[in-house]
Amino acid sequence: MAHGDVYKWFELYFPQYAGENIEIWFPNGRNSIRIRQTNKQEFIFTYNGKYDWRFETAKSFINGGKEKR
């Protein structure tokens, strides 16, 4: 899926985080975008389909594969 299409789904699902609240967004891998808000918070939105999507902080995404001990 094109990253522009992923962003359109993001706007539909999370309008309160889109529009004027976004400083910039850019590709983050397959079906995934990284969003930087005007308040400098960063999020990752991954969209594989209507029942398979994820919205999380950038830190959560980065730490996702790491197990805490």
All heavy atoms as a GROMACS GRO file, in nm:
protein
  600
    1MET      N    1   0.085  -0.117   0.000
    1MET     CA    2   0.000   0.000   0.000
    1MET      C    3   0.090   0.124   0.000
    1MET      O    4   0.192   0.128   0.070
    1MET     CB    5  -0.088  -0.004   0.125
    1MET     CG    6  -0.174   0.118   0.144
    1MET     SD    7  -0.277   0.114   0.293
    1MET     CE    8  -0.358  -0.043   0.277
    2ALA      N    9   0.052   0.225  -0.074
    2ALA     CA   10   0.129   0.350  -0.078
    2ALA      C   11   0.120   0.422   0.056
    2ALA      O   12   0.016   0.415   0.124
    2ALA     CB   13   0.076   0.439  -0.190
    3HIS      N   14   0.226   0.488   0.094
    3HIS     CA   15   0.228   0.556   0.223
    3HIS      C   16   0.122   0.667   0.231
    3HIS      O   17   0.066   0.692   0.338
    3HIS     CB   18   0.368   0.612   0.251
    3HIS     CG   19   0.466   0.503   0.279
    3HIS    ND1   20   0.554   0.458   0.184
    3HIS    CD2   21   0.487   0.428   0.389
    3HIS    CE1   22   0.626   0.360   0.235
    3HIS    NE2   23   0.588   0.340   0.360
    4GLY      N   24   0.093   0.730   0.118
    4GLY     CA   25  -0.014   0.831   0.116
    4GLY      C   26  -0.149   0.770   0.150
    4GLY      O   27  -0.231   0.834   0.217
    5ASP      N   28  -0.171   0.646   0.108
    5ASP     CA   29  -0.295   0.576   0.143
    5ASP      C   30  -0.299   0.543   0.292
    5ASP      O   31  -0.404   0.552   0.355
    5ASP     CB   32  -0.310   0.448   0.060
    5ASP     CG   33  -0.332   0.477  -0.087
    5ASP    OD1   34  -0.384   0.586  -0.121
    5ASP    OD2   35  -0.298   0.390  -0.170
    6VAL      N   36  -0.186   0.504   0.347
    6VAL     CA   37  -0.179   0.477   0.492
    6VAL      C   38  -0.214   0.605   0.568
    6VAL      O   39  -0.291   0.602   0.665
    6VAL     CB   40  -0.039   0.425   0.533
    6VAL    CG1   41  -0.028   0.413   0.685
    6VAL    CG2   42  -0.009   0.293   0.466
    7TYR      N   43  -0.162   0.719   0.522
    7TYR     CA   44  -0.193   0.846   0.588
    7TYR      C   45  -0.343   0.877   0.580
    7TYR      O   46  -0.402   0.926   0.676
    7TYR     CB   47  -0.112   0.962   0.530
    7TYR     CG   48  -0.145   1.091   0.599
    7TYR    CD1   49  -0.101   1.117   0.728
    7TYR    CD2   50  -0.227   1.185   0.537
    7TYR    CE1   51  -0.136   1.234   0.793
    7TYR    CE2   52  -0.262   1.302   0.603
    7TYR     CZ   53  -0.216   1.325   0.730
    7TYR     OH   54  -0.253   1.441   0.795
    8LYS      N   55  -0.406   0.848   0.468
    8LYS     CA   56  -0.551   0.873   0.455
    8LYS      C   57  -0.629   0.790   0.557
    8LYS      O   58  -0.726   0.839   0.616
    8LYS     CB   59  -0.597   0.841   0.313
    8LYS     CG   60  -0.552   0.944   0.212
    8LYS     CD   61  -0.594   0.906   0.072
    8LYS     CE   62  -0.535   1.002  -0.029
    8LYS     NZ   63  -0.568   0.964  -0.168
    9TRP      N   64  -0.588   0.665   0.578
    9TRP     CA   65  -0.654   0.582   0.680
    9TRP      C   66  -0.630   0.641   0.820
    9TRP      O   67  -0.718   0.641   0.904
    9TRP     CB   68  -0.605   0.438   0.673
    9TRP     CG   69  -0.666   0.364   0.559
    9TRP    CD1   70  -0.604   0.324   0.444
    9TRP    CD2   71  -0.802   0.323   0.546
    9TRP    NE1   72  -0.693   0.261   0.362
    9TRP    CE2   73  -0.816   0.259   0.422
    9TRP    CE3   74  -0.914   0.335   0.628
    9TRP    CZ2   75  -0.937   0.206   0.377
    9TRP    CZ3   76  -1.034   0.283   0.584
    9TRP    CH2   77  -1.045   0.219   0.461
   10PHE      N   78  -0.507   0.690   0.843
   10PHE     CA   79  -0.477   0.753   0.971
   10PHE      C   80  -0.569   0.872   0.995
   10PHE      O   81  -0.626   0.887   1.104
   10PHE     CB   82  -0.330   0.798   0.973
   10PHE     CG   83  -0.294   0.879   1.094
   10PHE    CD1   84  -0.278   0.818   1.217
   10PHE    CD2   85  -0.278   1.016   1.086
   10PHE    CE1   86  -0.246   0.892   1.330
   10PHE    CE2   87  -0.246   1.090   1.198
   10PHE     CZ   88  -0.230   1.028   1.321
   11GLU      N   89  -0.586   0.956   0.895
   11GLU     CA   90  -0.676   1.072   0.908
   11GLU      C   91  -0.819   1.029   0.939
   11GLU      O   92  -0.886   1.094   1.020
   11GLU     CB   93  -0.678   1.154   0.779
   11GLU     CG   94  -0.557   1.238   0.756
   11GLU     CD   95  -0.570   1.321   0.629
   11GLU    OE1   96  -0.606   1.264   0.524
   11GLU    OE2   97  -0.547   1.443   0.639
   12LEU      N   98  -0.865   0.923   0.878
   12LEU     CA   99  -1.000   0.874   0.900
   12LEU      C  100  -1.017   0.819   1.041
   12LEU      O  101  -1.116   0.849   1.109
   12LEU     CB  102  -1.032   0.765   0.797
   12LEU     CG  103  -1.172   0.705   0.805
   12LEU    CD1  104  -1.278   0.809   0.770
   12LEU    CD2  105  -1.182   0.585   0.712
   13TYR      N  106  -0.921   0.742   1.088
   13TYR     CA  107  -0.931   0.678   1.219
   13TYR      C  108  -0.900   0.774   1.334
   13TYR      O  109  -0.955   0.759   1.443
   13TYR     CB  110  -0.835   0.559   1.228
   13TYR     CG  111  -0.881   0.433   1.158
   13TYR    CD1  112  -0.953   0.437   1.039
   13TYR    CD2  113  -0.850   0.310   1.210
   13TYR    CE1  114  -0.993   0.321   0.975
   13TYR    CE2  115  -0.890   0.192   1.146
   13TYR     CZ  116  -0.961   0.199   1.029
   13TYR     OH  117  -1.001   0.084   0.966
   14PHE      N  118  -0.808   0.869   1.312
   14PHE     CA  119  -0.761   0.956   1.421
   14PHE      C  120  -0.760   1.103   1.380
   14PHE      O  121  -0.654   1.167   1.379
   14PHE     CB  122  -0.621   0.913   1.466
   14PHE     CG  123  -0.617   0.772   1.515
   14PHE    CD1  124  -0.570   0.670   1.434
   14PHE    CD2  125  -0.661   0.740   1.643
   14PHE    CE1  126  -0.568   0.539   1.477
   14PHE    CE2  127  -0.659   0.609   1.687
   14PHE     CZ  128  -0.612   0.508   1.605
   15PRO      N  129  -0.875   1.160   1.347
   15PRO     CA  130  -0.877   1.300   1.302
   15PRO      C  131  -0.824   1.398   1.406
   15PRO      O  132  -0.768   1.503   1.370
   15PRO     CB  133  -1.025   1.325   1.271
   15PRO     CG  134  -1.100   1.221   1.349
   15PRO     CD  135  -1.008   1.102   1.356
   16GLN      N  136  -0.834   1.364   1.534
   16GLN     CA  137  -0.785   1.453   1.639
   16GLN      C  138  -0.633   1.464   1.640
   16GLN      O  139  -0.578   1.557   1.698
   16GLN     CB  140  -0.839   1.411   1.776
   16GLN     CG  141  -0.784   1.280   1.829
   16GLN     CD  142  -0.857   1.156   1.782
   16GLN    OE1  143  -0.918   1.152   1.676
   16GLN    NE2  144  -0.850   1.051   1.862
   17TYR      N  145  -0.564   1.370   1.577
   17TYR     CA  146  -0.418   1.372   1.569
   17TYR      C  147  -0.368   1.419   1.432
   17TYR      O  148  -0.248   1.431   1.412
   17TYR     CB  149  -0.361   1.232   1.595
   17TYR     CG  150  -0.373   1.186   1.738
   17TYR    CD1  151  -0.483   1.110   1.779
   17TYR    CD2  152  -0.276   1.219   1.832
   17TYR    CE1  153  -0.495   1.068   1.910
   17TYR    CE2  154  -0.288   1.176   1.963
   17TYR     CZ  155  -0.397   1.101   2.002
   17TYR     OH  156  -0.408   1.060   2.131
   18ALA      N  157  -0.458   1.440   1.338
   18ALA     CA  158  -0.422   1.473   1.200
   18ALA      C  159  -0.439   1.624   1.174
   18ALA      O  160  -0.453   1.702   1.266
   18ALA     CB  161  -0.508   1.392   1.104
   19GLY      N  162  -0.434   1.659   1.047
   19GLY     CA  163  -0.457   1.797   1.006
   19GLY      C  164  -0.353   1.894   1.058
   19GLY      O  165  -0.233   1.870   1.045
   20GLU      N  166  -0.399   2.000   1.120
   20GLU     CA  167  -0.310   2.105   1.171
   20GLU      C  168  -0.221   2.059   1.286
   20GLU      O  169  -0.127   2.128   1.322
   20GLU     CB  170  -0.392   2.226   1.215
   20GLU     CG  171  -0.463   2.295   1.101
   20GLU     CD  172  -0.546   2.413   1.148
   20GLU    OE1  173  -0.548   2.443   1.268
   20GLU    OE2  174  -0.610   2.474   1.061
   21ASN      N  175  -0.252   1.943   1.344
   21ASN     CA  176  -0.171   1.890   1.454
   21ASN      C  177  -0.043   1.822   1.408
   21ASN      O  178   0.040   1.787   1.489
   21ASN     CB  179  -0.254   1.792   1.538
   21ASN     CG  180  -0.367   1.861   1.609
   21ASN    OD1  181  -0.351   1.970   1.660
   21ASN    ND2  182  -0.483   1.799   1.609
   22ILE      N  183  -0.029   1.802   1.276
   22ILE     CA  184   0.088   1.733   1.224
   22ILE      C  185   0.191   1.832   1.171
   22ILE      O  186   0.159   1.919   1.091
   22ILE     CB  187   0.049   1.635   1.112
   22ILE    CG1  188  -0.033   1.522   1.173
   22ILE    CG2  189   0.171   1.581   1.041
   22ILE    CD1  190  -0.071   1.415   1.076
   23GLU      N  191   0.314   1.818   1.221
   23GLU     CA  192   0.426   1.895   1.169
   23GLU      C  193   0.476   1.833   1.039
   23GLU      O  194   0.498   1.901   0.940
   23GLU     CB  195   0.538   1.899   1.272
   23GLU     CG  196   0.660   1.977   1.230
   23GLU     CD  197   0.764   1.982   1.339
   23GLU    OE1  198   0.729   2.016   1.454
   23GLU    OE2  199   0.881   1.949   1.309
   24ILE      N  200   0.493   1.699   1.042
   24ILE     CA  201   0.539   1.625   0.924
   24ILE      C  202   0.508   1.477   0.944
   24ILE      O  203   0.497   1.429   1.058
   24ILE     CB  204   0.691   1.645   0.901
   24ILE    CG1  205   0.735   1.591   0.767
   24ILE    CG2  206   0.772   1.587   1.015
   24ILE    CD1  207   0.877   1.628   0.726
   25TRP      N  208   0.493   1.406   0.835
   25TRP     CA  209   0.483   1.260   0.841
   25TRP      C  210   0.570   1.206   0.728
   25TRP      O  211   0.596   1.274   0.630
   25TRP     CB  212   0.339   1.211   0.831
   25TRP     CG  213   0.273   1.228   0.697
   25TRP    CD1  214   0.200   1.336   0.657
   25TRP    CD2  215   0.277   1.139   0.588
   25TRP    NE1  216   0.157   1.318   0.529
   25TRP    CE2  217   0.203   1.196   0.483
   25TRP    CE3  218   0.336   1.014   0.566
   25TRP    CZ2  219   0.186   1.134   0.360
   25TRP    CZ3  220   0.319   0.952   0.443
   25TRP    CH2  221   0.244   1.012   0.342
   26PHE      N  222   0.618   1.084   0.747
   26PHE     CA  223   0.705   1.023   0.646
   26PHE      C  224   0.697   0.871   0.656
   26PHE      O  225   0.651   0.817   0.756
   26PHE     CB  226   0.850   1.072   0.657
   26PHE     CG  227   0.903   1.082   0.797
   26PHE    CD1  228   0.967   0.975   0.856
   26PHE    CD2  229   0.888   1.199   0.870
   26PHE    CE1  230   1.017   0.984   0.985
   26PHE    CE2  231   0.938   1.209   0.999
   26PHE     CZ  232   1.002   1.102   1.056
   27PRO      N  233   0.738   0.800   0.550
   27PRO     CA  234   0.733   0.653   0.550
   27PRO      C  235   0.815   0.594   0.664
   27PRO      O  236   0.918   0.649   0.704
   27PRO     CB  237   0.796   0.616   0.415
   27PRO     CG  238   0.776   0.735   0.329
   27PRO     CD  239   0.787   0.854   0.423
   28ASN      N  240   0.766   0.480   0.715
   28ASN     CA  241   0.834   0.412   0.825
   28ASN      C  242   0.848   0.263   0.797
   28ASN      O  243   0.859   0.184   0.889
   28ASN     CB  244   0.756   0.435   0.955
   28ASN     CG  245   0.828   0.381   1.075
   28ASN    OD1  246   0.937   0.425   1.106
   28ASN    ND2  247   0.769   0.284   1.143
   29GLY      N  248   0.841   0.225   0.673
   29GLY     CA  249   0.847   0.083   0.639
   29GLY      C  250   0.720   0.043   0.568
   29GLY      O  251   0.635   0.126   0.535
   30ARG      N  252   0.704  -0.086   0.548
   30ARG     CA  253   0.588  -0.137   0.474
   30ARG      C  254   0.458  -0.106   0.547
   30ARG      O  255   0.442  -0.142   0.664
   30ARG     CB  256   0.603  -0.288   0.456
   30ARG     CG  257   0.493  -0.347   0.373
   30ARG     CD  258   0.525  -0.492   0.341
   30ARG     NE  259   0.427  -0.543   0.248
   30ARG     CZ  260   0.347  -0.645   0.274
   30ARG    NH1  261   0.358  -0.709   0.389
   30ARG    NH2  262   0.260  -0.685   0.185
   31ASN      N  263   0.367  -0.036   0.479
   31ASN     CA  264   0.234  -0.001   0.532
   31ASN      C  265   0.241   0.075   0.664
   31ASN      O  266   0.152   0.064   0.748
   31ASN     CB  267   0.148  -0.126   0.549
   31ASN     CG  268   0.121  -0.196   0.418
   31ASN    OD1  269   0.128  -0.136   0.312
   31ASN    ND2  270   0.094  -0.324   0.425
   32SER      N  271   0.345   0.153   0.683
   32SER     CA  272   0.367   0.221   0.810
   32SER      C  273   0.419   0.363   0.787
   32SER      O  274   0.501   0.386   0.698
   32SER     CB  275   0.469   0.141   0.893
   32SER     OG  276   0.488   0.197   1.019
   33ILE      N  277   0.368   0.457   0.868
   33ILE     CA  278   0.415   0.595   0.862
   33ILE      C  279   0.453   0.643   1.002
   33ILE      O  280   0.402   0.592   1.102
   33ILE     CB  281   0.310   0.691   0.801
   33ILE    CG1  282   0.179   0.690   0.880
   33ILE    CG2  283   0.288   0.660   0.653
   33ILE    CD1  284   0.078   0.794   0.836
   34ARG      N  285   0.542   0.739   1.005
   34ARG     CA  286   0.582   0.804   1.131
   34ARG      C  287   0.526   0.944   1.126
   34ARG      O  288   0.541   1.014   1.026
   34ARG     CB  289   0.734   0.806   1.144
   34ARG     CG  290   0.780   0.857   1.279
   34ARG     CD  291   0.929   0.831   1.295
   34ARG     NE  292   0.973   0.871   1.427
   34ARG     CZ  293   1.069   0.811   1.493
   34ARG    NH1  294   1.133   0.707   1.440
   34ARG    NH2  295   1.104   0.853   1.613
   35ILE      N  296   0.460   0.985   1.233
   35ILE     CA  297   0.394   1.114   1.240
   35ILE      C  298   0.457   1.197   1.352
   35ILE      O  299   0.467   1.150   1.465
   35ILE     CB  300   0.243   1.096   1.271
   35ILE    CG1  301   0.177   1.013   1.162
   35ILE    CG2  302   0.174   1.230   1.287
   35ILE    CD1  303   0.115   0.888   1.212
   36ARG      N  304   0.499   1.318   1.318
   36ARG     CA  305   0.549   1.411   1.420
   36ARG      C  306   0.445   1.520   1.438
   36ARG      O  307   0.410   1.591   1.345
   36ARG     CB  308   0.682   1.472   1.381
   36ARG     CG  309   0.738   1.565   1.489
   36ARG     CD  310   0.875   1.619   1.455
   36ARG     NE  311   0.967   1.509   1.429
   36ARG     CZ  312   1.052   1.506   1.326
   36ARG    NH1  313   1.058   1.607   1.240
   36ARG    NH2  314   1.131   1.402   1.308
   37GLN      N  315   0.396   1.533   1.559
   37GLN     CA  316   0.296   1.634   1.591
   37GLN      C  317   0.363   1.770   1.610
   37GLN      O  318   0.485   1.778   1.631
   37GLN     CB  319   0.225   1.597   1.722
   37GLN     CG  320   0.158   1.462   1.718
   37GLN     CD  321   0.017   1.472   1.666
   37GLN    OE1  322  -0.073   1.487   1.745
   37GLN    NE2  323  -0.002   1.463   1.537
   38THR      N  324   0.284   1.877   1.605
   38THR     CA  325   0.339   2.011   1.626
   38THR      C  326   0.394   2.026   1.768
   38THR      O  327   0.482   2.109   1.791
   38THR     CB  328   0.232   2.119   1.600
   38THR    OG1  329   0.116   2.092   1.679
   38THR    CG2  330   0.194   2.122   1.453
   39ASN      N  331   0.347   1.944   1.863
   39ASN     CA  332   0.399   1.948   2.001
   39ASN      C  333   0.520   1.856   2.018
   39ASN      O  334   0.564   1.830   2.129
   39ASN     CB  335   0.290   1.912   2.100
   39ASN     CG  336   0.240   1.770   2.086
   39ASN    OD1  337   0.292   1.691   2.007
   39ASN    ND2  338   0.137   1.736   2.161
   40LYS      N  339   0.574   1.805   1.905
   40LYS     CA  340   0.694   1.720   1.897
   40LYS      C  341   0.674   1.576   1.941
   40LYS      O  342   0.769   1.498   1.943
   40LYS     CB  343   0.812   1.781   1.975
   40LYS     CG  344   0.846   1.922   1.933
   40LYS     CD  345   0.875   1.933   1.786
   40LYS     CE  346   0.909   2.077   1.749
   40LYS     NZ  347   0.894   2.106   1.609
   41GLN      N  348   0.553   1.534   1.977
   41GLN     CA  349   0.528   1.394   2.005
   41GLN      C  350   0.537   1.318   1.872
   41GLN      O  351   0.497   1.370   1.768
   41GLN     CB  352   0.390   1.372   2.066
   41GLN     CG  353   0.378   1.420   2.208
   41GLN     CD  354   0.241   1.388   2.263
   41GLN    OE1  355   0.140   1.406   2.196
   41GLN    NE2  356   0.237   1.338   2.385
   42GLU      N  357   0.587   1.194   1.877
   42GLU     CA  358   0.599   1.113   1.756
   42GLU      C  359   0.526   0.981   1.773
   42GLU      O  360   0.535   0.917   1.878
   42GLU     CB  361   0.745   1.091   1.720
   42GLU     CG  362   0.813   1.219   1.680
   42GLU     CD  363   0.942   1.198   1.603
   42GLU    OE1  364   0.965   1.088   1.551
   42GLU    OE2  365   1.018   1.296   1.594
   43PHE      N  366   0.454   0.943   1.667
   43PHE     CA  367   0.374   0.822   1.666
   43PHE      C  368   0.402   0.742   1.540
   43PHE      O  369   0.444   0.796   1.439
   43PHE     CB  370   0.224   0.856   1.669
   43PHE     CG  371   0.181   0.933   1.790
   43PHE    CD1  372   0.168   1.070   1.784
   43PHE    CD2  373   0.154   0.868   1.909
   43PHE    CE1  374   0.128   1.143   1.895
   43PHE    CE2  375   0.114   0.940   2.021
   43PHE     CZ  376   0.101   1.078   2.014
   44ILE      N  377   0.373   0.612   1.548
   44ILE     CA  378   0.382   0.523   1.434
   44ILE      C  379   0.241   0.468   1.410
   44ILE      O  380   0.175   0.422   1.503
   44ILE     CB  381   0.478   0.404   1.460
   44ILE    CG1  382   0.615   0.452   1.506
   44ILE    CG2  383   0.485   0.314   1.338
   44ILE    CD1  384   0.692   0.533   1.406
   45PHE      N  385   0.197   0.475   1.284
   45PHE     CA  386   0.069   0.417   1.245
   45PHE      C  387   0.098   0.314   1.136
   45PHE      O  388   0.158   0.347   1.034
   45PHE     CB  389  -0.028   0.523   1.193
   45PHE     CG  390  -0.160   0.468   1.150
   45PHE    CD1  391  -0.248   0.413   1.241
   45PHE    CD2  392  -0.197   0.470   1.016
   45PHE    CE1  393  -0.371   0.362   1.201
   45PHE    CE2  394  -0.319   0.419   0.974
   45PHE     CZ  395  -0.407   0.366   1.067
   46THR      N  396   0.057   0.191   1.161
   46THR     CA  397   0.074   0.082   1.065
   46THR      C  398  -0.064   0.032   1.029
   46THR      O  399  -0.146   0.004   1.118
   46THR     CB  400   0.158  -0.032   1.127
   46THR    OG1  401   0.282   0.022   1.173
   46THR    CG2  402   0.183  -0.143   1.027
   47TYR      N  403  -0.090   0.023   0.898
   47TYR     CA  404  -0.223  -0.018   0.852
   47TYR      C  405  -0.209  -0.130   0.749
   47TYR      O  406  -0.158  -0.110   0.640
   47TYR     CB  407  -0.296   0.100   0.790
   47TYR     CG  408  -0.439   0.068   0.753
   47TYR    CD1  409  -0.539   0.076   0.849
   47TYR    CD2  410  -0.473   0.028   0.625
   47TYR    CE1  411  -0.670   0.045   0.818
   47TYR    CE2  412  -0.604  -0.003   0.592
   47TYR     CZ  413  -0.703   0.007   0.689
   47TYR     OH  414  -0.832  -0.024   0.657
   48ASN      N  415  -0.256  -0.250   0.786
   48ASN     CA  416  -0.256  -0.364   0.696
   48ASN      C  417  -0.397  -0.399   0.650
   48ASN      O  418  -0.414  -0.482   0.562
   48ASN     CB  419  -0.192  -0.486   0.762
   48ASN     CG  420  -0.045  -0.462   0.789
   48ASN    OD1  421   0.029  -0.425   0.700
   48ASN    ND2  422  -0.004  -0.481   0.913
   49GLY      N  423  -0.497  -0.339   0.711
   49GLY     CA  424  -0.636  -0.365   0.677
   49GLY      C  425  -0.728  -0.322   0.788
   49GLY      O  426  -0.684  -0.282   0.896
   50LYS      N  427  -0.860  -0.330   0.761
   50LYS     CA  428  -0.961  -0.282   0.855
   50LYS      C  429  -0.947  -0.342   0.995
   50LYS      O  430  -0.972  -0.275   1.095
   50LYS     CB  431  -1.099  -0.315   0.798
   50LYS     CG  432  -1.214  -0.260   0.876
   50LYS     CD  433  -1.345  -0.289   0.805
   50LYS     CE  434  -1.462  -0.233   0.884
   50LYS     NZ  435  -1.590  -0.259   0.815
   51TYR      N  436  -0.907  -0.466   1.003
   51TYR     CA  437  -0.896  -0.534   1.133
   51TYR      C  438  -0.752  -0.561   1.175
   51TYR      O  439  -0.728  -0.638   1.268
   51TYR     CB  440  -0.976  -0.664   1.130
   51TYR     CG  441  -1.121  -0.643   1.097
   51TYR    CD1  442  -1.172  -0.678   0.973
   51TYR    CD2  443  -1.206  -0.584   1.190
   51TYR    CE1  444  -1.305  -0.656   0.942
   51TYR    CE2  445  -1.340  -0.561   1.160
   51TYR     CZ  446  -1.389  -0.597   1.036
   51TYR     OH  447  -1.521  -0.574   1.004
   52ASP      N  448  -0.658  -0.498   1.105
   52ASP     CA  449  -0.516  -0.521   1.134
   52ASP      C  450  -0.440  -0.389   1.121
   52ASP      O  451  -0.385  -0.357   1.017
   52ASP     CB  452  -0.461  -0.625   1.036
   52ASP     CG  453  -0.315  -0.661   1.064
   52ASP    OD1  454  -0.261  -0.618   1.169
   52ASP    OD2  455  -0.255  -0.729   0.979
   53TRP      N  456  -0.443  -0.310   1.229
   53TRP     CA  457  -0.372  -0.183   1.231
   53TRP      C  458  -0.318  -0.158   1.372
   53TRP      O  459  -0.359  -0.223   1.468
   53TRP     CB  460  -0.462  -0.068   1.186
   53TRP     CG  461  -0.587  -0.052   1.265
   53TRP    CD1  462  -0.710  -0.107   1.238
   53TRP    CD2  463  -0.604   0.022   1.386
   53TRP    NE1  464  -0.800  -0.072   1.334
   53TRP    CE2  465  -0.738   0.009   1.427
   53TRP    CE3  466  -0.520   0.099   1.465
   53TRP    CZ2  467  -0.789   0.069   1.541
   53TRP    CZ3  468  -0.570   0.160   1.580
   53TRP    CH2  469  -0.703   0.144   1.616
   54ARG      N  470  -0.225  -0.064   1.381
   54ARG     CA  471  -0.161  -0.032   1.508
   54ARG      C  472  -0.131   0.118   1.513
   54ARG      O  473  -0.087   0.176   1.414
   54ARG     CB  474  -0.030  -0.109   1.517
   54ARG     CG  475   0.009  -0.151   1.650
   54ARG     CD  476   0.131  -0.241   1.647
   54ARG     NE  477   0.175  -0.265   1.509
   54ARG     CZ  478   0.285  -0.327   1.476
   54ARG    NH1  479   0.364  -0.373   1.567
   54ARG    NH2  480   0.318  -0.345   1.350
   55PHE      N  481  -0.152   0.182   1.627
   55PHE     CA  482  -0.117   0.322   1.649
   55PHE      C  483  -0.047   0.327   1.784
   55PHE      O  484  -0.104   0.291   1.886
   55PHE     CB  485  -0.244   0.408   1.649
   55PHE     CG  486  -0.219   0.555   1.668
   55PHE    CD1  487  -0.119   0.620   1.601
   55PHE    CD2  488  -0.300   0.629   1.752
   55PHE    CE1  489  -0.097   0.757   1.616
   55PHE    CE2  490  -0.281   0.765   1.768
   55PHE     CZ  491  -0.180   0.829   1.700
   56GLU      N  492   0.080   0.368   1.783
   56GLU     CA  493   0.159   0.365   1.906
   56GLU      C  494   0.263   0.476   1.906
   56GLU      O  495   0.292   0.536   1.802
   56GLU     CB  496   0.228   0.230   1.921
   56GLU     CG  497   0.321   0.195   1.806
   56GLU     CD  498   0.367   0.051   1.809
   56GLU    OE1  499   0.397  -0.001   1.918
   56GLU    OE2  500   0.373  -0.010   1.703
   57THR      N  501   0.317   0.503   2.021
   57THR     CA  502   0.423   0.602   2.029
   57THR      C  503   0.547   0.547   1.959
   57THR      O  504   0.564   0.425   1.946
   57THR     CB  505   0.460   0.636   2.174
   57THR    OG1  506   0.512   0.520   2.237
   57THR    CG2  507   0.340   0.690   2.251
   58ALA      N  508   0.632   0.638   1.915
   58ALA     CA  509   0.756   0.595   1.849
   58ALA      C  510   0.841   0.512   1.945
   58ALA      O  511   0.900   0.411   1.907
   58ALA     CB  512   0.834   0.715   1.798
   59LYS      N  513   0.843   0.551   2.072
   59LYS     CA  514   0.922   0.478   2.172
   59LYS      C  515   0.870   0.335   2.189
   59LYS      O  516   0.947   0.239   2.194
   59LYS     CB  517   0.921   0.550   2.306
   59LYS     CG  518   1.008   0.486   2.410
   59LYS     CD  519   1.017   0.567   2.536
   59LYS     CE  520   1.111   0.501   2.634
   59LYS     NZ  521   1.134   0.584   2.752
   60SER      N  522   0.739   0.320   2.194
   60SER     CA  523   0.679   0.187   2.205
   60SER      C  524   0.714   0.103   2.083
   60SER      O  525   0.747  -0.015   2.096
   60SER     CB  526   0.528   0.201   2.218
   60SER     OG  527   0.467   0.075   2.218
   61PHE      N  528   0.710   0.162   1.965
   61PHE     CA  529   0.745   0.091   1.842
   61PHE      C  530   0.890   0.044   1.846
   61PHE      O  531   0.920  -0.071   1.815
   61PHE     CB  532   0.722   0.182   1.721
   61PHE     CG  533   0.760   0.121   1.591
   61PHE    CD1  534   0.673   0.035   1.524
   61PHE    CD2  535   0.882   0.149   1.532
   61PHE    CE1  536   0.708  -0.022   1.404
   61PHE    CE2  537   0.918   0.094   1.411
   61PHE     CZ  538   0.830   0.008   1.347
   62ILE      N  539   0.979   0.133   1.886
   62ILE     CA  540   1.122   0.100   1.891
   62ILE      C  541   1.149  -0.010   1.994
   62ILE      O  542   1.228  -0.100   1.969
   62ILE     CB  543   1.205   0.226   1.920
   62ILE    CG1  544   1.198   0.321   1.800
   62ILE    CG2  545   1.348   0.192   1.956
   62ILE    CD1  546   1.248   0.461   1.827
   63ASN      N  547   1.082  -0.003   2.107
   63ASN     CA  548   1.103  -0.102   2.214
   63ASN      C  549   1.020  -0.228   2.195
   63ASN      O  550   1.033  -0.321   2.273
   63ASN     CB  551   1.070  -0.040   2.351
   63ASN     CG  552   1.171   0.065   2.391
   63ASN    OD1  553   1.286   0.062   2.349
   63ASN    ND2  554   1.127   0.160   2.469
   64GLY      N  555   0.937  -0.233   2.093
   64GLY     CA  556   0.843  -0.344   2.073
   64GLY      C  557   0.905  -0.481   2.070
   64GLY      O  558   0.847  -0.576   2.119
   65GLY      N  559   1.023  -0.493   2.016
   65GLY     CA  560   1.086  -0.625   2.007
   65GLY      C  561   1.174  -0.659   2.126
   65GLY      O  562   1.230  -0.767   2.132
   66LYS      N  563   1.183  -0.567   2.220
   66LYS     CA  564   1.271  -0.589   2.335
   66LYS      C  565   1.191  -0.634   2.456
   66LYS      O  566   1.091  -0.576   2.490
   66LYS     CB  567   1.345  -0.459   2.369
   66LYS     CG  568   1.431  -0.409   2.256
   66LYS     CD  569   1.494  -0.276   2.292
   66LYS     CE  570   1.573  -0.221   2.175
   66LYS     NZ  571   1.624  -0.088   2.204
   67GLU      N  572   1.239  -0.738   2.521
   67GLU     CA  573   1.175  -0.787   2.641
   67GLU      C  574   1.238  -0.720   2.763
   67GLU      O  575   1.361  -0.715   2.776
   67GLU     CB  576   1.193  -0.939   2.652
   67GLU     CG  577   1.120  -0.999   2.766
   67GLU     CD  578   1.133  -1.151   2.765
   67GLU    OE1  579   1.136  -1.209   2.656
   67GLU    OE2  580   1.142  -1.207   2.875
   68LYS      N  581   1.154  -0.669   2.854
   68LYS     CA  582   1.207  -0.606   2.976
   68LYS      C  583   1.239  -0.712   3.079
   68LYS      O  584   1.169  -0.809   3.093
   68LYS     CB  585   1.105  -0.507   3.031
   68LYS     CG  586   1.085  -0.389   2.939
   68LYS     CD  587   1.000  -0.285   3.004
   68LYS     CE  588   0.988  -0.169   2.906
   68LYS     NZ  589   0.931  -0.054   2.968
   69ARG      N  590   1.346  -0.688   3.150
   69ARG     CA  591   1.389  -0.784   3.254
   69ARG      C  592   1.391  -0.720   3.388
   69ARG      O  593   1.408  -0.610   3.410
   69ARG     CB  594   1.529  -0.837   3.220
   69ARG     CG  595   1.526  -0.912   3.092
   69ARG     CD  596   1.662  -0.957   3.054
   69ARG     NE  597   1.651  -1.016   2.921
   69ARG     CZ  598   1.748  -1.079   2.862
   69ARG    NH1  599   1.862  -1.095   2.922
   69ARG    NH2  600   1.733  -1.128   2.745
   0.00000   0.00000   0.00000
